[in-house]
Amino acid sequence: MYENDCRPGPLGCTLWWEANVNAPINERVTSLPVLGKSKERAGIELVPVHVRELLNLRRLPARLTVQQTAALLNCGEHDIPVLVSKGFLKPLGHPPPNAVKYFAPTEVLELAGDCERMGQICDSFYQYWREKNATKSSRDSNGGGRK
């Protein structure tokens, strides 16, 4: 297909090429019809809305929540306490254990930009889940698990 090609595209529109080639991937994928589903419900959500909104901000907020921090580091919210316990992240202030934690955006972005530290973070995630799963499997094999 070429730009001046006026043949109908897969969606029946003559300017399909212009409408879809330069569109961002999320818009292009969510606009494609799915067999047996209406157009309103068709689509694959590649990036969650809250993450897309955070990444599209011109300036990050002064304090990042756990959800925002996880989005910037491309990890799960459940991984943030692991990063805090291993010393990779430090919450702002001195929050009690049951309080909402906030993080400095400069520290999070600096951490995300350092390849060596990101490798250490991945290794700490692997180690944490390996130990947690080993504990779980040993507890189950000893008959101490729930029924």
HELIX and SHEET records of a PDB file:
HELIX    1   1 TRP A   16  VAL A   21  1                                   6    
HELIX    2   2 ILE A   25  SER A   31  1                                   7    
HELIX    3   3 VAL A   49  LEU A   55  1                                   7    
HELIX    4   4 VAL A   66  LEU A   73  1                                   8    
HELIX    5   5 GLU A   77  ASP A   79  5                                   3    
HELIX    6   6 ILE A   80  LYS A   86  1                                   7    
HELIX    7   7 PRO A  105  GLY A  113  1                                   9    
HELIX    8   8 CYS A  115  SER A  141  1                                  27    
END                                                                             
